[in-house]
């Protein structure tokens, strides 16, 4: 039986964290190819983008493989990267959206990789294959309204609320910079989250002389507003800018790289991660699309009341359409046998790469918004963003009981 009384910690990082700057740029490029491909009349199923970004002091390097409209030039990609950096808020001497040197080293996708997907394009009676091999996990639980684990859910919320206030340019939060990290330790009793025992927030500030106490005066109200009432008490330990100050931030303070915050992107360590990053990849890459499908199904299982917690694993081989395996674990909270769900999932949703892309409508420019504050636990957008957060399969899944 799983432990019922324990403490668990998850961290989040803001959009201004060096790695998240890189995730944002990479995802902006994916969006650019989908957006401009549609404008050029290209089949969205033919778009390919796999972009990696490196950022350091006033330098950005973008590398990877793409396929799309010829109108997407290196200059346009550089411009998109600059606009992303500007939107995040970097105008400091060591990392400035206008002054940074940007190298674009993108090239066409390898023919050896492409053949596994391209062999079966629309109009063929056969299925296109997965863009790579790998294992992907999805998870959901009933700890929060978003059916996410409480530690990562609230760690994200603290930073997202602070970023919104900072970017408004109003109030005390205007003294903060783009780079920040949070960490929330949650105490569980009888398997339920009940309190925050430790809170960590390290936040960049634009005044080099801002003290830790002054930083706490700015940050504490946002923490209290983000967490459930009563979770912070006299026993809660606070660590706000524990090194004393945090003036030099972003890629000037530390280099950044796409895909280096995969646990922040998913479940904060409360569930497994397959190992593949999401950002910078189009939806042929099952690292991304199948992980979204696994979250979608796990969330619908919990929303349907079939389990209080659900972990799903999918596995794929490059060039092969159907998943090699489907695994479910209800962690002792299920109302049906896991094997019954495993046997039924391919009937509930087509889990081939094409089936996932069609069902979740992933061939569209919806990815830059996923690059910070988690790919999961978000509200579905009217334009199709975060479609994997819908619970529209819950009623269908209830039929399995």
Secondary structure in CASP SS format (residue, H / E / C, confidence):
PFRMAT SS
TARGET T0000
AUTHOR 0000-0000-0000
METHOD secondary structure of the structure
MODEL  1
X C 1.00
X C 1.00
X C 1.00
X C 1.00
X C 1.00
X E 1.00
X E 1.00
X E 1.00
X E 1.00
X E 1.00
X E 1.00
X E 1.00
X E 1.00
X C 1.00
X C 1.00
X C 1.00
X C 1.00
X H 1.00
X H 1.00
X H 1.00
X H 1.00
X H 1.00
X H 1.00
X H 1.00
X H 1.00
X H 1.00
X H 1.00
X H 1.00
X H 1.00
X H 1.00
X H 1.00
X H 1.00
X H 1.00
X H 1.00
X H 1.00
X H 1.00
X H 1.00
X H 1.00
X H 1.00
X C 1.00
X C 1.00
X C 1.00
X C 1.00
X H 1.00
X H 1.00
X H 1.00
X C 1.00
X E 1.00
X E 1.00
X E 1.00
X E 1.00
X E 1.00
X E 1.00
X E 1.00
X E 1.00
X E 1.00
X C 1.00
X C 1.00
X E 1.00
X E 1.00
X E 1.00
X E 1.00
X E 1.00
X E 1.00
X E 1.00
X E 1.00
X E 1.00
X C 1.00
X C 1.00
X C 1.00
X C 1.00
X C 1.00
X C 1.00
X H 1.00
X H 1.00
X H 1.00
X H 1.00
X H 1.00
X H 1.00
X H 1.00
X H 1.00
X H 1.00
X H 1.00
X H 1.00
X H 1.00
X H 1.00
X H 1.00
X H 1.00
X C 1.00
X C 1.00
X E 1.00
X E 1.00
X C 1.00
X C 1.00
X E 1.00
X E 1.00
X C 1.00
X C 1.00
X C 1.00
X C 1.00
X E 1.00
X E 1.00
X E 1.00
X E 1.00
X E 1.00
X E 1.00
X E 1.00
X E 1.00
X C 1.00
X C 1.00
X H 1.00
X H 1.00
X H 1.00
X H 1.00
X H 1.00
X H 1.00
X H 1.00
X H 1.00
X C 1.00
X C 1.00
X C 1.00
X C 1.00
X C 1.00
X C 1.00
X C 1.00
X C 1.00
X C 1.00
X C 1.00
X C 1.00
X E 1.00
X C 1.00
X C 1.00
X C 1.00
X E 1.00
X E 1.00
X E 1.00
X E 1.00
X E 1.00
X E 1.00
X E 1.00
X E 1.00
X C 1.00
X C 1.00
X C 1.00
X C 1.00
X C 1.00
X C 1.00
X C 1.00
X C 1.00
X H 1.00
X H 1.00
X H 1.00
X H 1.00
X H 1.00
X H 1.00
X H 1.00
X H 1.00
X H 1.00
X H 1.00
X H 1.00
X H 1.00
X H 1.00
X H 1.00
X H 1.00
X H 1.00
X H 1.00
X H 1.00
X H 1.00
X C 1.00
X C 1.00
X C 1.00
X H 1.00
X H 1.00
X H 1.00
X H 1.00
X E 1.00
X E 1.00
X E 1.00
X E 1.00
X E 1.00
X E 1.00
X E 1.00
X E 1.00
X E 1.00
X E 1.00
X E 1.00
X E 1.00
X E 1.00
X E 1.00
X C 1.00
X C 1.00
X E 1.00
X E 1.00
X E 1.00
X E 1.00
X E 1.00
X E 1.00
X E 1.00
X E 1.00
X E 1.00
X E 1.00
X E 1.00
X E 1.00
X E 1.00
X E 1.00
X C 1.00
X C 1.00
X C 1.00
X C 1.00
X C 1.00
X C 1.00
X H 1.00
X H 1.00
X H 1.00
X H 1.00
X H 1.00
X H 1.00
X H 1.00
X H 1.00
X H 1.00
X H 1.00
X H 1.00
X H 1.00
X H 1.00
X H 1.00
X H 1.00
X C 1.00
X C 1.00
X C 1.00
X C 1.00
X C 1.00
X C 1.00
X C 1.00
X C 1.00
X C 1.00
X C 1.00
X E 1.00
X E 1.00
X E 1.00
X E 1.00
X C 1.00
X C 1.00
X C 1.00
X C 1.00
X C 1.00
X C 1.00
X C 1.00
X C 1.00
X C 1.00
X H 1.00
X H 1.00
X H 1.00
X C 1.00
X C 1.00
X C 1.00
X E 1.00
X E 1.00
X C 1.00
X C 1.00
X C 1.00
X C 1.00
X H 1.00
X H 1.00
X H 1.00
X H 1.00
X C 1.00
X C 1.00
X C 1.00
X C 1.00
X C 1.00
X C 1.00
X C 1.00
X C 1.00
X C 1.00
X C 1.00
X C 1.00
X C 1.00
X C 1.00
X C 1.00
X C 1.00
X E 1.00
X C 1.00
X C 1.00
X C 1.00
X C 1.00
X H 1.00
X H 1.00
X H 1.00
X H 1.00
X H 1.00
X H 1.00
X H 1.00
X H 1.00
X H 1.00
X H 1.00
X H 1.00
X H 1.00
X H 1.00
X H 1.00
X H 1.00
X H 1.00
X H 1.00
X H 1.00
X C 1.00
X C 1.00
X C 1.00
X C 1.00
X C 1.00
X E 1.00
X E 1.00
X E 1.00
X E 1.00
X E 1.00
X E 1.00
X E 1.00
X E 1.00
X C 1.00
X E 1.00
X C 1.00
X C 1.00
X C 1.00
X C 1.00
X C 1.00
X C 1.00
X E 1.00
X E 1.00
X E 1.00
X E 1.00
X E 1.00
X C 1.00
X C 1.00
X C 1.00
X C 1.00
X C 1.00
X C 1.00
X C 1.00
X C 1.00
X H 1.00
X H 1.00
X H 1.00
X H 1.00
X H 1.00
X H 1.00
X H 1.00
X H 1.00
X H 1.00
X H 1.00
X H 1.00
X C 1.00
X C 1.00
X C 1.00
X C 1.00
X H 1.00
X H 1.00
X H 1.00
X H 1.00
X H 1.00
X H 1.00
X H 1.00
X H 1.00
X C 1.00
X C 1.00
X C 1.00
X C 1.00
X C 1.00
X C 1.00
X C 1.00
X H 1.00
X H 1.00
X H 1.00
X C 1.00
X C 1.00
X C 1.00
X C 1.00
X C 1.00
X C 1.00
X C 1.00
X C 1.00
X C 1.00
X C 1.00
X C 1.00
X C 1.00
X C 1.00
X C 1.00
X C 1.00
X C 1.00
X H 1.00
X H 1.00
X H 1.00
X C 1.00
X C 1.00
X C 1.00
X C 1.00
X H 1.00
X H 1.00
X H 1.00
X H 1.00
X H 1.00
X C 1.00
X C 1.00
X C 1.00
END
